[in-house]
């Protein structure tokens, strides 16, 4: 089976990168920008909220080890997909919840998972995650790559990312590379 690419945005890409890097079957995770209209955006322009791009991650995964559905389940379980253009203290369209599908099968699966979660009412409010085709993915600057791995003692990592990783371990241990 050929590896697939998923592009997801769930707030700050430092968080989503740290979460997805721990999933079995994930080959690589690259933070970046997508979903907007500006060519060759950078962190400064995206942070100003004028590019239309969201902070996203590009996840390369082996579908024989982890399904797109499992990745979506973790994605929805580790951020709040019911808040429009916001994740915690991060506010703006660049922090919106977004799935940029790379195939018709991914689009169908994303729509199905969202419908199932909404029907279950387990989120408490409807999911506002945007689902649209991936046009172009722009990798983030080098200093954003492997941010948590390279800066685990940084305050943001301690206060925001560590609780997400704890939640990941508690709720999705069967999907992790290292179950320890």
N, C-alpha and C positions, 0 to 999 in steps of 0.2 A: 504494500500500500504506500502511495506517495504522501509525503508530508504536506500539510495544509497550512495556510496562513489565516489567522483571525486578527482583526483590528478592533480594539475595544477602548472605550474611554469611560472611566468611572471616577472622575475628579482628578486629583493630582497624579501624574504618571509615576511618581516615585512609589506611591502606594500600590497601584495596580501592577507595576513591574515586580515589586518585592513579593506580592502574592503569587503571581503566575510563575515566577522563577522556581517556586517550590513544588509545582505540580508535576507528577510523573508524566512522561510522554512529551513534556515541553522541551523542545530542542534549544530555542533561543527566545529572548524577549528584548525588544528594542523600543525605548520610549521615543515619541515623536509627535508630529502634528498632522491632523487630517480633518476632512469634513468642511473645510472652508473655501475661500475664494482667492486668497493671496498666494502668489507663487513664491516659493523659497522663503517661507516664514522663519523667524527665529524666536527664541524664548521671549525676548523683550516685546516684540510686536504681538505675539500671541497673548502675553500677559496683559497687554493693554485692551484686549477684547475687540480689536478692530479687524482681525483677519478672517473671522468666521471659523477658524480652526479650533479644534478641541485638543487638549492634551490627551494623547492616546498611547497605547502600546501595540506593537505588531508582534504577535505570538506565532512562532513556527512550532507546530506540534505534529506528533505521529499519531494519526487517528486509530492505529492498531493498539495504542497504549492508553489513549484518553480521547473521549469523544468530544465533539464540539458542544454537545448538550451538557456534558460534565463541566466543561470550561464555562459555559453560560451559567450553570448552577452556582459555581463558585463566584463568578462575576456578580451575579445578583445577590449572593449571600454575603458579600464583603464590601458593598457600598450601598448607598440609599438611592435606588432607582426611581423613587417617588418624588424627589425634589427637583424642581426645574432649575437648571443652571446653577447648581450649588451642591457642594459636598462639604459639610461641616463649615469651617470658617472660610473655605475657598468659594468665592461667589463670582459668577460671570459665565458667559456662554462657553468659554474655554474649559470649564469644569463640568460641562453637561454630561449626562449619561448617554452614551452613543455606541451602537454596534454598526461597524462599516463592513458589510458582508463582501466576500470575495467569490461567492458562487450562489446560484439559485437555491441550492440545498441549504446553505447557511442562512439565507434569507428566510426560507420556509421554517427552519428549525428555530430561529430567533423569534419569529412571529408566533409559533406554536408554544414555546416556553413562556413568552410574555402572556399569551392568552390563558394558559394553565395557571400561572401565578395570579393573574387578575381574577380568574374565576374562583380561586381558592380563598381570596381575600386575606392571605397570610401576611401580606405587606402592610395591610391597614389602609392603603390608599392605592389608586391606580398607578401603574408604572408609566413614567413619562420618557423612557429611554427612546431616543431617536434611532430608527433603523433605516439605513440607506446604503447604496452601493459605495464601495471604496473607489475613489477617483485616483488620488495620489497620496502617498504616504511620504512625509518628510522626516527623516531621522532627527532627533534632538541633538543638541550639542554634546560633545564628549563628556563634559562634567555632569550631565544628567544620567548618563548610562551607568548602570550598576550602582545607583546612588545609595541605596540602603547598605549594600555590601561594603561600599567604600566609606560610609559615614554613619555607622551604627550608633555612635555615641552622640550624634547631633540631636539637639532638642526635638526637632520635628520628627525624627525617626523614633525617638523614645516615647513621645506623647501621642503621635498619630499612627505611625506604622506598626509599632510593637503591638498595640491592642488589636489591630487588624490581623496580624500574624497569629496572635493567640486565638482569635476567633476562628481563623482558618484551621488551625491545629485541632481545635475542639469540634468543629462542625464537619470538617472534610478530611479527617486523618486518612481515610482509605484512598484518597486521591493524591497523597503527598509522596514525593520521592523518598524522603527520609521520615519514617514513621516514629523516630525516636524523640 
